């Protein structure tokens, strides 16, 4: 494996109302949005902070709605060979939901699901001629944490460890909620896995983006038309988090500090 295999590299929002979503995330997280032409298709929107790309956005089309795909955030994980990793997904008990295909000039990707059904994307990127600036860890607007609500954290880790080379970090006993298993990627400790709470309908990944004061961020969410589903609440690391739903129906999460 290369030193990039297993890294989270991109975050993508599928939404039925891209223009409204641009406004929401600009107001809440501070992202700028740039539309990129895609031939005869609707433009692909890139979210960035100071020129550093964080993620993208594409319209949730009628074909997605007909297939039951809701508004959602999906992360892309870098792999050395998408074709080989897609085959490994099947061997490990997962499923390939969208087989490997090329995005000219960008890379080759596939959409897969783990054995419990949580969806994630894999990609072998084409090295860009002019690399975009990268946000430093902990920068506001950047990715802050990755959380899997799965059927079983032990089985979930076995799948992702074999597929991406992730390693276990600490495990926290949360009593009736079970074990919270922290994990490492090539970028260090970036997330955790736990058993899906009863109120969440199906296994899913939740992605947290960095903000400053969490209570101010919660106020921005509500002012922009979003809903808070959890928090703000303090987590064992001392950080504060919230989970919400944007006005278009996509779940998202934020991580920050609490002002004194």
RAGI-V730450 format. One record per pair of residues at least 12 apart in sequence whose C-alpha atoms are under 10 Angstrom apart, sorted by the first residue. I is the first residue (numbers start at 1). GAP is how many residues later the second one is. D is the distance in Angstrom with one decimal. If there is no record, write none. Layout:
BEGIN
i & gap & d
I & GAP & D
I & GAP & D
END
This chain:
BEGIN
i & gap & d
1 & 78 & 8.5
1 & 79 & 7.0
1 & 80 & 9.8
1 & 163 & 8.8
1 & 164 & 8.1
2 & 76 & 9.9
2 & 77 & 8.5
2 & 78 & 6.9
2 & 184 & 9.6
3 & 75 & 10.0
3 & 76 & 9.8
3 & 77 & 9.5
3 & 182 & 9.6
3 & 183 & 6.5
3 & 184 & 9.3
4 & 73 & 9.2
4 & 74 & 6.5
4 & 75 & 7.3
4 & 76 & 7.8
4 & 120 & 9.8
4 & 160 & 9.9
4 & 181 & 9.2
4 & 182 & 6.7
4 & 183 & 8.8
5 & 72 & 7.8
5 & 73 & 5.3
5 & 74 & 4.5
5 & 75 & 5.8
5 & 76 & 9.1
5 & 117 & 10.0
5 & 118 & 9.6
5 & 119 & 8.9
5 & 158 & 9.4
5 & 159 & 6.4
5 & 160 & 7.6
5 & 161 & 9.4
5 & 180 & 8.7
5 & 181 & 7.6
6 & 70 & 9.6
6 & 71 & 5.8
6 & 72 & 5.5
6 & 73 & 6.0
6 & 74 & 8.8
6 & 116 & 9.0
6 & 117 & 9.9
6 & 154 & 8.9
6 & 155 & 9.1
6 & 157 & 8.0
6 & 158 & 4.5
6 & 159 & 6.3
6 & 160 & 6.8
6 & 178 & 9.5
6 & 179 & 6.0
6 & 180 & 6.7
6 & 181 & 9.0
7 & 69 & 8.5
7 & 70 & 5.4
7 & 71 & 5.4
7 & 72 & 7.9
7 & 115 & 9.9
7 & 157 & 8.2
7 & 158 & 9.7
7 & 159 & 9.1
7 & 177 & 9.6
7 & 178 & 6.0
7 & 179 & 6.0
7 & 180 & 6.7
7 & 181 & 9.5
7 & 183 & 9.7
8 & 67 & 6.9
8 & 68 & 5.9
8 & 69 & 4.4
8 & 70 & 6.3
8 & 71 & 9.7
8 & 113 & 9.7
8 & 114 & 9.2
8 & 115 & 9.8
8 & 135 & 9.2
8 & 138 & 9.1
8 & 177 & 8.2
8 & 178 & 9.2
8 & 179 & 8.5
8 & 182 & 9.2
9 & 44 & 10.0
9 & 45 & 8.6
9 & 46 & 8.6
9 & 66 & 7.5
9 & 67 & 5.8
9 & 68 & 5.7
9 & 69 & 6.3
9 & 113 & 9.5
9 & 114 & 8.7
9 & 116 & 9.4
9 & 134 & 9.7
10 & 43 & 8.5
10 & 44 & 6.5
10 & 45 & 5.3
10 & 46 & 7.7
10 & 64 & 8.5
10 & 65 & 5.7
10 & 66 & 5.1
10 & 67 & 7.3
10 & 68 & 8.8
10 & 111 & 9.3
10 & 112 & 9.9
10 & 113 & 9.4
10 & 133 & 9.2
11 & 35 & 10.0
11 & 36 & 9.4
11 & 42 & 9.8
11 & 43 & 6.8
11 & 44 & 4.5
11 & 45 & 6.3
11 & 46 & 8.5
11 & 62 & 6.8
11 & 63 & 5.7
11 & 64 & 4.3
11 & 65 & 6.2
11 & 66 & 9.3
11 & 110 & 9.3
11 & 132 & 8.6
11 & 196 & 8.5
12 & 33 & 9.5
12 & 34 & 9.0
12 & 35 & 9.3
12 & 42 & 9.0
12 & 43 & 5.5
12 & 44 & 4.7
12 & 45 & 5.4
12 & 46 & 7.6
12 & 60 & 8.1
12 & 61 & 5.5
12 & 62 & 5.2
12 & 63 & 6.2
12 & 64 & 7.9
12 & 109 & 9.6
13 & 32 & 9.5
13 & 34 & 9.9
13 & 42 & 7.9
13 & 43 & 6.2
13 & 44 & 4.6
13 & 45 & 6.4
13 & 46 & 8.4
13 & 47 & 8.9
13 & 58 & 7.5
13 & 59 & 5.7
13 & 60 & 4.5
13 & 61 & 6.6
13 & 62 & 8.9
13 & 237 & 7.9
13 & 238 & 9.8
13 & 239 & 9.7
14 & 42 & 8.8
14 & 43 & 5.9
14 & 44 & 5.2
14 & 45 & 5.6
14 & 46 & 5.2
14 & 47 & 8.7
14 & 50 & 9.5
14 & 55 & 9.2
14 & 56 & 8.1
14 & 57 & 5.4
14 & 58 & 5.4
14 & 59 & 6.5
14 & 60 & 8.2
14 & 234 & 9.7
14 & 235 & 10.0
14 & 236 & 8.0
15 & 42 & 7.4
15 & 43 & 6.6
15 & 44 & 5.2
15 & 45 & 4.9
15 & 46 & 8.5
15 & 55 & 8.1
15 & 56 & 4.9
15 & 57 & 6.9
15 & 58 & 8.9
15 & 231 & 9.8
15 & 232 & 9.9
15 & 233 & 6.5
15 & 234 & 7.8
15 & 235 & 7.2
16 & 42 & 8.6
16 & 43 & 5.6
16 & 44 & 4.8
16 & 45 & 7.1
16 & 46 & 9.0
16 & 48 & 9.9
16 & 49 & 9.1
16 & 54 & 9.0
16 & 55 & 6.9
16 & 232 & 6.7
16 & 233 & 8.8
16 & 234 & 9.7
17 & 41 & 9.3
17 & 42 & 6.9
17 & 43 & 7.9
17 & 54 & 9.6
17 & 230 & 9.3
17 & 231 & 6.6
17 & 232 & 9.9
18 & 25 & 9.9
18 & 26 & 9.6
18 & 27 & 8.4
18 & 39 & 7.3
18 & 40 & 7.1
18 & 41 & 6.2
18 & 42 & 8.7
18 & 230 & 8.8
19 & 14 & 9.8
19 & 26 & 9.8
19 & 40 & 9.7
20 & 204 & 9.9
20 & 226 & 9.8
20 & 227 & 8.1
20 & 228 & 7.8
21 & 36 & 8.8
21 & 225 & 7.7
21 & 226 & 7.7
21 & 227 & 7.0
21 & 228 & 9.9
21 & 229 & 9.6
22 & 12 & 9.5
22 & 23 & 8.8
22 & 24 & 9.9
22 & 25 & 8.5
22 & 35 & 8.8
23 & 201 & 8.3
24 & 196 & 9.0
24 & 197 & 7.9
24 & 199 & 9.4
24 & 200 & 5.8
24 & 201 & 7.8
24 & 202 & 8.1
24 & 222 & 7.4
24 & 223 & 7.8
24 & 224 & 9.4
25 & 22 & 9.0
25 & 116 & 9.7
25 & 195 & 9.8
25 & 196 & 8.9
25 & 199 & 8.8
25 & 221 & 8.6
26 & 21 & 9.0
26 & 22 & 9.9
26 & 23 & 10.0
26 & 115 & 9.8
26 & 198 & 9.7
27 & 190 & 9.3
27 & 193 & 6.9
27 & 194 & 8.1
27 & 196 & 9.0
27 & 197 & 7.0
28 & 113 & 9.4
28 & 183 & 8.7
28 & 188 & 9.3
28 & 189 & 6.3
28 & 190 & 8.4
28 & 191 & 8.8
28 & 192 & 5.4
28 & 193 & 5.8
28 & 194 & 9.3
28 & 195 & 9.0
28 & 196 & 7.4
28 & 198 & 9.4
28 & 218 & 10.0
28 & 226 & 9.6
29 & 20 & 9.4
29 & 111 & 7.8
29 & 112 & 5.6
29 & 113 & 9.0
29 & 180 & 7.8
29 & 181 & 7.8
29 & 182 & 6.6
29 & 183 & 9.4
29 & 188 & 7.8
29 & 191 & 8.8
29 & 192 & 9.1
29 & 225 & 8.6
30 & 17 & 9.5
30 & 18 & 8.8
30 & 19 & 7.3
30 & 20 & 9.9
30 & 110 & 8.4
30 & 111 & 6.5
30 & 181 & 8.9
31 & 15 & 9.4
31 & 16 & 5.8
31 & 17 & 5.5
31 & 18 & 5.6
31 & 19 & 8.6
31 & 20 & 9.9
31 & 21 & 10.0
31 & 22 & 9.4
31 & 23 & 8.5
31 & 24 & 9.7
31 & 109 & 9.7
31 & 110 & 6.7
31 & 111 & 9.4
32 & 13 & 9.8
32 & 14 & 8.1
32 & 15 & 5.6
32 & 16 & 5.3
32 & 17 & 6.3
32 & 18 & 8.0
32 & 19 & 8.5
32 & 20 & 9.9
32 & 21 & 9.5
32 & 22 & 9.9
33 & 12 & 6.2
33 & 13 & 5.6
33 & 14 & 4.7
33 & 15 & 6.5
33 & 16 & 9.1
33 & 20 & 9.7
33 & 22 & 9.7
33 & 23 & 8.6
33 & 24 & 9.1
34 & 12 & 5.2
34 & 13 & 6.6
34 & 14 & 8.0
34 & 22 & 9.2
34 & 23 & 9.9
35 & 12 & 9.0
35 & 21 & 9.4
35 & 22 & 9.2
35 & 23 & 9.9
41 & 18 & 9.9
42 & 16 & 8.0
42 & 17 & 7.5
42 & 19 & 9.9
43 & 14 & 9.1
43 & 15 & 7.5
43 & 16 & 8.6
44 & 12 & 7.0
44 & 13 & 6.1
44 & 14 & 5.4
44 & 15 & 8.1
45 & 12 & 5.0
45 & 13 & 6.5
45 & 14 & 9.3
46 & 12 & 9.1
47 & 94 & 9.6
48 & 85 & 9.8
48 & 86 & 9.8
48 & 87 & 9.4
48 & 93 & 8.2
48 & 94 & 8.8
49 & 84 & 9.6
49 & 85 & 9.3
49 & 86 & 7.8
49 & 90 & 9.3
49 & 91 & 8.3
49 & 92 & 6.5
49 & 93 & 7.8
50 & 83 & 8.6
50 & 84 & 9.6
50 & 85 & 8.7
50 & 91 & 9.8
51 & 81 & 7.4
51 & 82 & 6.5
51 & 83 & 8.5
51 & 84 & 9.1
52 & 79 & 9.8
52 & 80 & 6.1
52 & 81 & 4.7
52 & 82 & 5.1
52 & 83 & 5.9
52 & 84 & 9.7
52 & 89 & 9.9
52 & 90 & 9.1
53 & 79 & 6.9
53 & 80 & 7.2
53 & 81 & 7.0
53 & 82 & 7.9
53 & 88 & 10.0
53 & 89 & 8.9
54 & 80 & 8.4
54 & 81 & 8.0
54 & 87 & 7.7
54 & 88 & 6.2
54 & 89 & 7.5
54 & 155 & 9.6
55 & 18 & 9.8
55 & 19 & 9.7
55 & 20 & 8.7
55 & 21 & 9.6
55 & 87 & 9.1
55 & 88 & 9.3
56 & 17 & 9.6
56 & 18 & 9.9
57 & 16 & 8.9
59 & 12 & 9.2
60 & 12 & 9.1
70 & 178 & 9.8
70 & 179 & 7.7
70 & 180 & 7.5
70 & 181 & 10.0
71 & 174 & 9.9
71 & 175 & 9.4
71 & 177 & 7.0
71 & 178 & 5.7
71 & 179 & 4.7
71 & 180 & 8.0
72 & 133 & 10.0
72 & 134 & 9.7
72 & 173 & 9.7
72 & 174 & 9.8
72 & 176 & 9.4
72 & 177 & 7.7
72 & 178 & 4.7
72 & 179 & 6.4
72 & 180 & 8.3
73 & 46 & 9.8
73 & 47 & 9.4
73 & 131 & 10.0
73 & 132 & 8.5
73 & 133 & 7.9
73 & 134 & 7.7
73 & 177 & 6.8
73 & 178 & 7.2
73 & 179 & 7.3
74 & 37 & 9.3
74 & 45 & 7.3
74 & 46 & 5.9
74 & 47 & 6.8
74 & 130 & 9.6
74 & 131 & 7.7
74 & 132 & 8.6
74 & 133 & 8.3
75 & 36 & 9.9
75 & 44 & 8.8
75 & 45 & 5.9
75 & 46 & 6.0
75 & 47 & 8.3
75 & 71 & 9.1
75 & 130 & 8.4
75 & 131 & 9.2
75 & 132 & 8.0
76 & 33 & 8.5
76 & 34 & 9.1
76 & 35 & 8.8
76 & 44 & 6.6
76 & 45 & 4.5
76 & 46 & 5.2
76 & 47 & 6.3
76 & 48 & 9.6
77 & 32 & 9.5
77 & 43 & 7.8
77 & 44 & 6.2
77 & 45 & 4.8
77 & 46 & 6.1
77 & 47 & 8.6
77 & 48 & 9.9
77 & 87 & 8.3
78 & 31 & 9.2
78 & 43 & 8.8
78 & 44 & 5.9
78 & 45 & 5.0
78 & 46 & 5.7
78 & 47 & 7.3
78 & 86 & 8.5
79 & 29 & 9.9
79 & 30 & 9.3
79 & 43 & 6.4
79 & 44 & 5.8
79 & 45 & 5.4
79 & 46 & 8.4
79 & 84 & 8.9
79 & 85 & 7.3
80 & 42 & 9.7
80 & 43 & 8.1
80 & 44 & 5.9
80 & 45 & 8.8
80 & 84 & 9.7
81 & 19 & 10.0
81 & 27 & 8.7
81 & 28 & 9.4
81 & 41 & 9.3
81 & 42 & 7.9
81 & 43 & 6.0
81 & 44 & 9.6
82 & 17 & 9.3
82 & 18 & 6.6
82 & 19 & 9.0
82 & 25 & 9.5
82 & 26 & 6.7
82 & 27 & 6.2
82 & 28 & 6.9
82 & 39 & 9.9
82 & 40 & 6.6
82 & 41 & 5.9
82 & 42 & 5.8
82 & 43 & 9.5
83 & 16 & 8.5
83 & 17 & 6.3
83 & 18 & 9.1
83 & 25 & 8.7
83 & 26 & 8.6
83 & 27 & 8.4
83 & 39 & 9.8
83 & 40 & 9.5
83 & 41 & 9.2
84 & 16 & 9.8
85 & 15 & 9.7
85 & 25 & 9.2
85 & 27 & 9.8
85 & 37 & 8.0
85 & 38 & 9.4
85 & 39 & 9.9
85 & 78 & 6.9
85 & 79 & 8.7
86 & 12 & 9.6
86 & 13 & 7.6
86 & 14 & 7.4
86 & 23 & 9.4
86 & 24 & 7.2
86 & 25 & 8.7
86 & 26 & 7.5
86 & 36 & 8.3
86 & 77 & 9.3
87 & 12 & 9.8
88 & 71 & 9.7
88 & 74 & 8.7
88 & 75 & 6.9
89 & 23 & 7.4
89 & 24 & 8.0
89 & 25 & 7.5
89 & 26 & 8.8
89 & 70 & 8.2
89 & 71 & 9.3
89 & 73 & 9.3
89 & 74 & 7.1
90 & 22 & 9.2
90 & 23 & 9.5
90 & 24 & 9.2
90 & 25 & 9.1
91 & 68 & 9.9
92 & 22 & 8.4
92 & 23 & 7.7
92 & 66 & 8.9
92 & 67 & 6.3
92 & 68 & 9.3
92 & 70 & 8.1
92 & 71 & 8.2
93 & 20 & 9.2
93 & 21 & 7.2
93 & 22 & 5.3
93 & 23 & 9.0
93 & 66 & 8.1
94 & 18 & 7.3
94 & 19 & 5.5
94 & 20 & 4.4
94 & 21 & 4.3
94 & 22 & 7.7
94 & 23 & 7.6
94 & 24 & 9.3
94 & 25 & 9.7
94 & 65 & 8.2
95 & 16 & 8.9
95 & 17 & 5.7
95 & 18 & 5.2
95 & 19 & 6.6
95 & 20 & 7.2
95 & 21 & 9.7
95 & 22 & 8.1
95 & 23 & 10.0
95 & 24 & 9.3
96 & 14 & 7.4
96 & 15 & 6.2
96 & 16 & 4.4
96 & 17 & 6.4
96 & 18 & 9.0
96 & 23 & 9.5
96 & 24 & 10.0
96 & 25 & 9.7
97 & 13 & 7.7
97 & 14 & 5.4
97 & 15 & 5.1
97 & 16 & 6.9
97 & 22 & 8.5
97 & 23 & 9.7
97 & 24 & 9.6
98 & 12 & 5.5
98 & 13 & 4.8
98 & 14 & 6.8
98 & 15 & 9.7
98 & 23 & 9.2
99 & 12 & 6.8
99 & 13 & 8.2
100 & 12 & 9.8
100 & 22 & 8.9
100 & 23 & 8.7
100 & 24 & 9.9
101 & 22 & 9.6
102 & 21 & 9.5
102 & 22 & 9.5
102 & 23 & 9.6
103 & 22 & 9.2
103 & 23 & 9.3
104 & 22 & 8.8
105 & 20 & 8.6
105 & 21 & 6.4
105 & 22 & 8.6
105 & 23 & 7.8
105 & 24 & 9.6
106 & 17 & 9.4
106 & 18 & 8.7
106 & 19 & 5.8
106 & 20 & 5.3
106 & 21 & 7.9
106 & 22 & 7.6
107 & 16 & 6.7
107 & 17 & 5.6
107 & 18 & 4.0
107 & 19 & 4.7
107 & 20 & 8.3
107 & 21 & 9.7
108 & 14 & 8.5
108 & 15 & 5.6
108 & 16 & 5.3
108 & 17 & 6.3
108 & 18 & 7.9
109 & 12 & 7.0
109 & 13 & 5.5
109 & 14 & 4.2
109 & 15 & 6.4
109 & 16 & 8.1
110 & 12 & 5.5
110 & 13 & 6.6
110 & 14 & 9.4
111 & 12 & 8.9
113 & 90 & 9.8
113 & 91 & 9.6
114 & 36 & 9.1
114 & 41 & 9.7
114 & 42 & 7.5
114 & 45 & 7.1
114 & 46 & 8.1
114 & 89 & 9.2
114 & 90 & 9.7
115 & 35 & 9.3
115 & 36 & 8.8
115 & 40 & 8.5
115 & 41 & 7.7
115 & 44 & 7.8
115 & 88 & 9.8
116 & 33 & 9.7
116 & 34 & 6.4
116 & 35 & 5.8
116 & 36 & 8.2
116 & 39 & 9.0
116 & 40 & 7.8
116 & 86 & 8.5
116 & 87 & 6.4
116 & 88 & 9.0
117 & 33 & 8.2
117 & 34 & 8.8
117 & 85 & 7.6
117 & 86 & 6.0
117 & 87 & 7.6
118 & 30 & 8.0
118 & 31 & 8.1
118 & 32 & 7.1
118 & 33 & 9.3
118 & 38 & 9.6
118 & 84 & 7.6
118 & 85 & 4.9
118 & 86 & 4.6
118 & 87 & 6.5
119 & 84 & 8.3
119 & 85 & 6.7
119 & 86 & 7.2
120 & 84 & 8.9
120 & 85 & 7.7
122 & 42 & 9.7
137 & 50 & 9.3
137 & 73 & 9.5
138 & 71 & 9.3
138 & 72 & 6.7
138 & 73 & 9.0
138 & 117 & 9.8
138 & 118 & 9.4
139 & 70 & 9.3
139 & 71 & 6.7
139 & 72 & 8.2
139 & 73 & 9.2
140 & 69 & 7.7
140 & 70 & 4.8
140 & 71 & 5.0
140 & 72 & 6.6
140 & 115 & 9.5
140 & 116 & 8.7
141 & 67 & 9.8
141 & 68 & 6.0
141 & 69 & 5.2
141 & 70 & 6.1
141 & 71 & 9.1
141 & 113 & 9.4
141 & 114 & 10.0
142 & 66 & 8.7
142 & 67 & 5.6
142 & 68 & 5.5
142 & 69 & 8.3
143 & 47 & 9.2
143 & 64 & 7.4
143 & 65 & 6.1
143 & 66 & 4.5
143 & 67 & 6.1
143 & 68 & 9.7
143 & 111 & 9.1
143 & 112 & 9.1
144 & 46 & 7.3
144 & 47 & 8.6
144 & 63 & 7.7
144 & 64 & 5.4
144 & 65 & 5.0
144 & 66 & 5.3
144 & 67 & 9.0
144 & 109 & 9.5
144 & 110 & 8.0
144 & 111 & 6.6
144 & 112 & 8.9
145 & 44 & 8.9
145 & 45 & 5.4
145 & 46 & 5.2
145 & 47 & 8.1
145 & 61 & 8.4
145 & 62 & 6.1
145 & 63 & 5.0
145 & 64 & 7.1
145 & 65 & 8.5
145 & 108 & 9.0
145 & 109 & 8.8
145 & 110 & 7.8
146 & 36 & 9.8
146 & 37 & 9.6
146 & 43 & 9.7
146 & 44 & 6.2
146 & 45 & 4.4
146 & 46 & 6.5
146 & 47 & 8.5
146 & 59 & 7.1
146 & 60 & 6.1
146 & 61 & 4.9
146 & 62 & 6.3
146 & 63 & 9.3
146 & 107 & 9.6
147 & 33 & 9.7
147 & 34 & 9.7
147 & 35 & 9.1
147 & 36 & 9.8
147 & 43 & 8.8
147 & 44 & 5.5
147 & 45 & 5.0
147 & 46 & 5.7
147 & 47 & 7.9
147 & 57 & 8.5
147 & 58 & 5.7
147 & 59 & 5.1
147 & 60 & 6.4
147 & 61 & 8.1
147 & 106 & 9.9
148 & 32 & 9.7
148 & 33 & 9.6
148 & 43 & 8.1
148 & 44 & 6.4
148 & 45 & 4.6
148 & 46 & 6.3
148 & 47 & 8.2
148 & 48 & 8.1
148 & 55 & 7.5
148 & 56 & 6.0
148 & 57 & 4.5
148 & 58 & 6.3
148 & 59 & 8.9
149 & 31 & 9.8
149 & 43 & 8.9
149 & 44 & 6.2
149 & 45 & 5.4
149 & 46 & 5.5
149 & 47 & 4.3
149 & 48 & 7.3
149 & 51 & 8.3
149 & 53 & 8.2
149 & 54 & 5.3
149 & 55 & 5.4
149 & 56 & 6.2
149 & 57 & 7.7
150 & 43 & 7.1
150 & 44 & 6.2
150 & 45 & 5.1
150 & 46 & 5.0
150 & 47 & 8.8
150 & 50 & 10.0
150 & 52 & 7.9
150 & 53 & 4.6
150 & 54 & 6.6
150 & 55 & 8.2
151 & 42 & 9.9
151 & 43 & 8.1
151 & 44 & 5.4
151 & 45 & 5.9
151 & 46 & 9.4
151 & 51 & 8.6
151 & 52 & 6.5
151 & 53 & 9.6
152 & 26 & 9.3
152 & 27 & 9.2
152 & 41 & 8.5
152 & 42 & 6.9
152 & 43 & 5.2
152 & 44 & 7.8
152 & 51 & 9.7
153 & 25 & 8.9
153 & 26 & 7.3
153 & 27 & 7.5
153 & 28 & 6.7
153 & 29 & 9.8
153 & 39 & 9.0
153 & 40 & 5.5
153 & 41 & 5.1
153 & 42 & 5.9
153 & 43 & 9.0
154 & 25 & 8.9
154 & 26 & 9.8
154 & 27 & 8.1
154 & 39 & 8.6
154 & 40 & 8.7
154 & 41 & 9.3
156 & 25 & 9.9
156 & 37 & 7.6
156 & 38 & 8.8
156 & 39 & 9.4
157 & 24 & 8.3
157 & 25 & 9.6
157 & 26 & 8.3
157 & 35 & 9.6
157 & 36 & 7.6
157 & 37 & 9.8
160 & 23 & 9.8
161 & 22 & 9.1
161 & 23 & 9.5
161 & 24 & 9.4
164 & 21 & 8.1
164 & 22 & 9.6
165 & 19 & 9.0
165 & 20 & 7.4
165 & 21 & 8.7
166 & 17 & 6.6
166 & 18 & 5.5
166 & 19 & 5.0
166 & 20 & 7.7
166 & 22 & 9.5
166 & 23 & 9.6
167 & 15 & 8.8
167 & 16 & 5.6
167 & 17 & 5.2
167 & 18 & 6.9
167 & 19 & 9.3
167 & 21 & 9.4
167 & 22 & 9.1
168 & 13 & 7.2
168 & 14 & 6.2
168 & 15 & 4.6
168 & 16 & 6.2
168 & 17 & 9.3
168 & 21 & 9.0
168 & 24 & 9.3
169 & 12 & 7.1
169 & 13 & 5.0
169 & 14 & 5.0
169 & 15 & 6.4
169 & 19 & 9.5
169 & 20 & 7.3
169 & 22 & 9.6
169 & 23 & 9.0
170 & 12 & 5.5
170 & 13 & 7.6
170 & 14 & 9.8
170 & 19 & 9.6
170 & 22 & 9.4
171 & 12 & 8.9
171 & 21 & 8.9
171 & 22 & 9.4
171 & 23 & 9.8
172 & 20 & 9.9
172 & 22 & 9.7
172 & 64 & 9.5
174 & 20 & 9.5
177 & 17 & 8.0
177 & 18 & 7.1
177 & 19 & 8.6
177 & 20 & 7.4
177 & 21 & 9.9
178 & 16 & 7.1
178 & 17 & 6.7
178 & 18 & 9.6
178 & 19 & 9.8
179 & 13 & 9.9
179 & 14 & 8.2
179 & 15 & 6.0
179 & 16 & 7.5
180 & 12 & 6.3
180 & 13 & 5.6
180 & 14 & 4.8
180 & 15 & 7.9
181 & 12 & 5.0
181 & 13 & 6.4
181 & 14 & 9.7
182 & 12 & 9.0
191 & 15 & 9.9
191 & 16 & 9.1
191 & 17 & 9.6
193 & 12 & 9.1
205 & 46 & 9.9
205 & 47 & 9.9
206 & 37 & 8.7
206 & 45 & 7.6
206 & 46 & 6.7
206 & 47 & 6.9
206 & 48 & 10.0
207 & 36 & 9.3
207 & 44 & 8.8
207 & 45 & 6.3
207 & 46 & 5.9
207 & 47 & 8.0
207 & 48 & 9.7
208 & 33 & 8.2
208 & 34 & 8.6
208 & 35 & 8.2
208 & 44 & 6.8
208 & 45 & 4.4
208 & 46 & 4.7
208 & 47 & 5.9
208 & 48 & 9.5
209 & 32 & 9.6
209 & 43 & 8.3
209 & 44 & 6.4
209 & 45 & 4.8
209 & 46 & 6.0
209 & 47 & 8.5
210 & 31 & 9.4
210 & 43 & 9.0
210 & 44 & 5.9
210 & 45 & 5.0
210 & 46 & 5.9
210 & 47 & 9.4
211 & 29 & 9.9
211 & 30 & 9.6
211 & 43 & 6.6
211 & 44 & 6.0
211 & 45 & 5.0
211 & 46 & 7.8
212 & 28 & 10.0
212 & 42 & 9.6
212 & 43 & 8.1
212 & 44 & 5.2
212 & 45 & 6.0
212 & 46 & 8.1
212 & 47 & 8.6
213 & 27 & 8.8
213 & 42 & 8.9
213 & 43 & 5.8
213 & 44 & 5.1
213 & 45 & 5.3
213 & 46 & 5.8
213 & 47 & 9.5
214 & 17 & 9.4
214 & 18 & 6.7
214 & 19 & 9.0
214 & 25 & 9.1
214 & 26 & 6.4
214 & 27 & 6.9
214 & 28 & 7.7
214 & 40 & 7.7
214 & 41 & 6.9
214 & 42 & 5.0
214 & 43 & 5.6
214 & 44 & 5.7
214 & 45 & 7.9
215 & 16 & 9.3
215 & 17 & 6.8
215 & 18 & 9.7
215 & 25 & 9.0
215 & 26 & 9.4
215 & 27 & 9.2
215 & 41 & 8.8
215 & 42 & 8.4
215 & 43 & 6.7
215 & 44 & 7.9
216 & 40 & 9.9
216 & 42 & 8.9
216 & 43 & 8.9
217 & 15 & 9.3
217 & 25 & 9.1
217 & 37 & 8.1
217 & 38 & 9.3
217 & 39 & 8.6
218 & 13 & 8.6
218 & 14 & 7.2
218 & 23 & 9.6
218 & 24 & 7.6
218 & 25 & 9.4
218 & 26 & 9.0
218 & 36 & 8.8
221 & 23 & 8.0
221 & 24 & 8.9
221 & 25 & 7.9
221 & 26 & 9.4
222 & 22 & 9.5
222 & 24 & 9.4
222 & 25 & 9.7
224 & 22 & 8.6
224 & 23 & 8.0
225 & 20 & 9.3
225 & 21 & 7.2
225 & 22 & 5.6
225 & 23 & 9.4
226 & 18 & 6.9
226 & 19 & 5.7
226 & 20 & 4.5
226 & 21 & 5.0
226 & 22 & 8.5
226 & 23 & 8.7
226 & 24 & 9.7
226 & 25 & 9.7
227 & 16 & 8.7
227 & 17 & 5.4
227 & 18 & 5.2
227 & 19 & 6.5
227 & 20 & 7.5
227 & 22 & 9.4
227 & 24 & 9.4
228 & 14 & 7.3
228 & 15 & 6.1
228 & 16 & 4.3
228 & 17 & 6.6
228 & 18 & 8.9
228 & 23 & 9.7
228 & 24 & 9.7
228 & 25 & 9.4
229 & 13 & 7.6
229 & 14 & 5.5
229 & 15 & 4.9
229 & 16 & 7.1
229 & 22 & 9.0
229 & 23 & 9.7
229 & 24 & 9.5
230 & 12 & 5.4
230 & 13 & 5.0
230 & 14 & 6.8
230 & 23 & 9.1
231 & 12 & 6.6
231 & 13 & 8.8
231 & 22 & 9.9
231 & 23 & 9.9
232 & 22 & 9.0
232 & 23 & 9.0
232 & 24 & 9.4
232 & 25 & 9.9
232 & 26 & 9.1
233 & 22 & 9.7
233 & 25 & 9.5
234 & 21 & 9.7
234 & 22 & 9.6
234 & 23 & 8.8
234 & 24 & 8.7
235 & 20 & 9.8
238 & 18 & 9.6
238 & 19 & 8.1
238 & 20 & 9.4
239 & 16 & 6.8
239 & 17 & 6.0
239 & 18 & 5.6
239 & 19 & 7.8
240 & 14 & 8.4
240 & 15 & 5.7
240 & 16 & 5.3
240 & 17 & 5.4
240 & 18 & 6.6
241 & 12 & 7.3
241 & 13 & 5.6
241 & 14 & 4.4
241 & 15 & 6.3
241 & 16 & 8.2
241 & 17 & 9.5
242 & 12 & 5.4
242 & 13 & 6.7
242 & 14 & 8.9
243 & 12 & 9.0
END
